[in-house]
């Protein structure tokens, strides 16, 4: 399992455990921005999953 996927799973777990509190939402959006800046193929794959899961619109 790659580092991006591990971080995504942890952030998703925090989001669910806190029932989507503002801090967990901000953390997910910050992670999305980090993934968007990366050229790594694995980062882009995790980004796609994140967008699909939370229906985030890329900016």
C-alpha positions in Angstrom: 0.0 0.0 0.0 1.5 3.4 -1.0 1.9 6.4 1.3 -0.9 8.4 -0.4 -3.4 5.6 0.0 -2.5 5.1 3.7 -3.0 8.8 4.3 -6.3 8.8 2.5 -7.6 5.9 4.5 -6.5 7.6 7.8 -8.2 10.9 6.8 -11.4 9.0 5.7 -11.5 7.2 9.0 -11.2 10.5 10.9 -13.9 12.0 8.7 -16.3 9.1 9.5 -15.4 9.0 13.2 -16.0 12.7 13.7 -19.2 12.6 11.5 -17.6 15.1 9.0 -16.6 17.8 11.5 -15.0 20.9 9.9 -11.5 19.9 10.8 -11.7 16.6 9.1 -13.2 18.2 6.0 -10.4 20.8 5.9 -7.9 18.0 6.2 -9.4 16.2 3.2 -9.4 19.3 1.1 -5.8 20.0 2.0 -4.9 16.4 1.1 -6.7 16.8 -2.2 -4.7 19.9 -3.0 -1.5 18.1 -2.1 -2.4 15.3 -4.5 -3.3 17.7 -7.3 0.2 19.2 -7.0 1.9 15.8 -7.3 3.1 14.3 -10.5 3.1 10.8 -9.0 0.8 8.3 -10.7 -0.2 6.8 -7.4 -1.1 10.2 -6.1 -3.4 10.8 -9.1 -5.1 7.4 -8.6 -5.8 8.3 -4.9 -7.0 11.7 -6.0 -9.5 10.2 -8.4 -10.8 7.9 -5.6 -11.1 10.9 -3.3 -13.0 13.0 -5.8 -15.3 10.1 -6.6 -16.0 9.3 -3.0 -16.8 12.8 -1.9 -17.9 14.2 -5.2 -15.4 17.0 -5.0 -15.0 19.2 -8.0 -11.4 19.8 -9.1 -10.7 23.5 -9.2 
